[in-house]
Amino acid sequence: MKLELDSGCTERASWRVELPPSAIDAAARGLLAAGMREDASPPGLVCLVDARRTRVLLVRKTGRCQIRVDVDVPRAARRHEAERVVALILRAAQA
Amino acid sequence: MNRFAEHTTLIPEHDLTFLAGTPYVYHCHHFNLFHDQTIDDVMGEDAGFAMRAEVAAAAFAPLLTALYERASARTIPERLELAQALFASMGQGRVDFDLSGSTPRATSTHAHYGFAWREKYGSRVRRFDPVDSVAAGFVAAVFETTSERGDRFEVVEKECIAMRASSCVFEGRPATRPRPPRLPLEADLRPFFGPSERGVDEAAIAEITKGLQGFLRGVSGDERGLVQAFNVFVTQHLASYYNETGFNAVRHAEAVSRPSVGPAEDLLREAGHVCVFHTFGNILLSPEWEGMVGPLGGAPEEIVRGCTAIARGLGFGRWAVAEFEKGRRLVLRAGANYEAAHWRFRHGVSERSRSYFMQGAALAFMVLAHRVPWAERPQLDGRFYDDLFRRSGGLGFSIDVPRCVTRGDDVTEVVIAAQ
């Protein structure tokens, strides 16, 4: 699973990994178990947020997973924060 | 859940949105900063800031009064709480008020413009002037509508996070300038709405629009008063603010410096490019869009369809694709857009089109539809913007406006043609 910079309106805040679509529900369950909470989201999407305000957006149909790091995280630390959350996603998806 | 959603209304046949009768739209921080910079470029920084703050106060005061009435907020603490919640809900930043001293004050650690300016430019540019005229105007409106005698205030931003302060600090003083003209509410605008337009791909556009409108209705600022949705840093904003400040800037140029009128109008059109490139483009690339609509293929027809739905979803009006010929021609038509009715209410019939934003946005639709490699998932950053919109040799498309509501026609029609 490769972490890549995703499109976004703020610099280095949006990152993405691709999951198999079949792993989305497991990833969401794992992230909830790890302390994230579900946030409002449009149809077709699962949106989770943690205490650091990092968001994970999971697209059910395609398996796209966006990690949206909060803008209060300094720019230089945003990738590191995304990597921390990706590790959680990986564990959750594999559980 | 958005606490103020129950006070929002939609005119479905025109895709125009209102909060307690006050027209509103959604715009992102790139557009907001560009719009305000345009005003300053035309009028100068001090005059620009003062005018923008005054207009913001004039736009927010009736909205606050209407919401106080609806919520039966009669005491000062009740009104301050409601005002604070409103501004934060709109993604404009949480503001804390202090009315205990002889000088009323307010502070904000995440005022939208200051915070967004610092995020966008702060690592590269040192700023020496405050940027939060909207928050200053809002604070002035709060001071006025919580004053027992209804005193009017002018608010200065003493410190600003865009200038590397830890928070924005606002101070009120008695107003010395005359009260600005009343800004239009829903009932004032309705007489200037033309027919509801339908166009190419209507069913698909209407379906996407419905999804966007439903989602945005629930979007609300977090505890800092920030909204991050659809990959963008978004604000729910009062349309009268954009309209009145933009038109004031052009009219200022018309009054004092005729040679600067053309450049001022060009900048207001370019604000449409900025909005479509950053906001529309990032929405199209967002996971929210992928979940709601599906993955983006990037065909020109798909981009025009998506952009038209986004314009409607953000409250810009029932823009319809009257014609689209790939690579050659786009005709957008609207019986009501958020600019035109405002101009008619305030200034009557114009000798030329004043739908500047719609003109610039329509041209940007064509640029995004034909010159962005969507399948490569591009970063829509400043460098790419310059490559697309500021390249030497021009943009390759012309703008014509054969009909416009601001000129007295029943619809606004913008024709973009390949040159």
Chai-1 contact restraints between the chains, C-beta under 6 A:
chainA,res_idxA,chainB,res_idxB,connection_type,confidence,min_distance_angstrom,max_distance_angstrom,comment,restraint_id
A,S7,B,N282,contact,1.0,0.0,6.0,A-B,restraint_1
A,S7,B,L285,contact,1.0,0.0,6.0,A-B,restraint_2
A,G8,B,N231,contact,1.0,0.0,6.0,A-B,restraint_3
A,C9,B,C28,contact,1.0,0.0,6.0,A-B,restraint_4
A,C9,B,N231,contact,1.0,0.0,6.0,A-B,restraint_5
A,C9,B,V232,contact,1.0,0.0,6.0,A-B,restraint_6
A,C9,B,F233,contact,1.0,0.0,6.0,A-B,restraint_7
A,C9,B,H278,contact,1.0,0.0,6.0,A-B,restraint_8
A,C9,B,N282,contact,1.0,0.0,6.0,A-B,restraint_9
A,T10,B,E119,contact,1.0,0.0,6.0,A-B,restraint_10
A,T10,B,F233,contact,1.0,0.0,6.0,A-B,restraint_11
A,A40,B,G218,contact,1.0,0.0,6.0,A-B,restraint_12
A,P42,B,F215,contact,1.0,0.0,6.0,A-B,restraint_13
A,P42,B,E288,contact,1.0,0.0,6.0,A-B,restraint_14
A,P42,B,G291,contact,1.0,0.0,6.0,A-B,restraint_15
A,P42,B,M292,contact,1.0,0.0,6.0,A-B,restraint_16
A,P43,B,M292,contact,1.0,0.0,6.0,A-B,restraint_17
A,G44,B,G291,contact,1.0,0.0,6.0,A-B,restraint_18
A,G44,B,M292,contact,1.0,0.0,6.0,A-B,restraint_19
A,L45,B,G291,contact,1.0,0.0,6.0,A-B,restraint_20
A,L57,B,P287,contact,1.0,0.0,6.0,A-B,restraint_21
A,V59,B,P287,contact,1.0,0.0,6.0,A-B,restraint_22
A,V59,B,E290,contact,1.0,0.0,6.0,A-B,restraint_23
A,V59,B,G291,contact,1.0,0.0,6.0,A-B,restraint_24
A,T62,B,P295,contact,1.0,0.0,6.0,A-B,restraint_25
A,R64,B,P287,contact,1.0,0.0,6.0,A-B,restraint_26
A,R64,B,E290,contact,1.0,0.0,6.0,A-B,restraint_27
A,Q66,B,P287,contact,1.0,0.0,6.0,A-B,restraint_28
A,V71,B,E119,contact,1.0,0.0,6.0,A-B,restraint_29
